[in-house]
Amino acid sequence: MAVQSGRLSTRNSGSKLLNLIGKKSKKAIPPLVATAIFLVIWQILCSAPGAEFPSPVKIISDPTVQKFLFNPFLNDDDGKGLALQLFASLQRVAYGYLLAAVIGIAVGVLTGTNRLIYEALDPLFQVLRTVPPLAWLPISLSAVPTLGGISKSELAAIFVIFITAVWPIIINTTVGVQQIPQDYRNVARVLRLKGRKYFFKILFPAAVPYILSGLRIGIGLAWLAIVAAEMVNAGSSDGAGGLGFFIWDAYNSGELGQVVLALIYIGLVGLILDRAIGWIANLVTPAE
């Protein structure tokens, strides 16, 4: 009997695994078909006489594209590989985004808990959040000083990331604090929760879904901002690389295949960052 039950459990586990694989495969078919259709249309359009943009076949057969594709950690006279450029961009994003998260959550909590501060600052936040990321770059290059061994262009790029990502974090945190259910507030009054106890037991847990929503929007905006800032800042004498720099340098060299390869990197990394924040949100947010 024990042997038979063991066999049955093994069969059940195997069938569950096969069902899961089948479901995942079915979900993968539509995007794969759409991608194939897109590549075919791209190939047809770019194979026409007079087409200047390279086709997928031409891009993948380009020796320089193959060099950067199969040697992501390349570091020689021909330039740095895409993995090294990606690391430079992610490092800037990490600095600016973490700063935006800390300041954004703190300001959002302060704004959400004080009606007077909210009425004073919310119009300013609503105006500043609509300013495009690149509009901040000239201001940051002029206003940000050289700090230690860090170049001005490096600090300017980090500032652009910060100022782009901070607004959705502030606004979503503010809304989350303001939307705390009245029942929670009543419980806090009954238990006489104040200060740190109120923050960690009532305010923060209730606002977490909104905070994470702001963080998810912020990481997407930060990733968009850093690539654009690196492209604009590529001509500076103290530029330190990055995917934006790589794209601009490849464009100036007439290597459109390398530009397309870098765009694929940017899209995949942006998707991974967004899914990572979404996964964390699902992990820490209680199911409704």
Summary of the structure (lengths in Angstrom):
residues: 288
radius of gyration: 24.7
end to end distance: 41.5
largest distance: 79.4
contacts: 851
relative contact order: 0.11
helix: 80%
strand: 2%
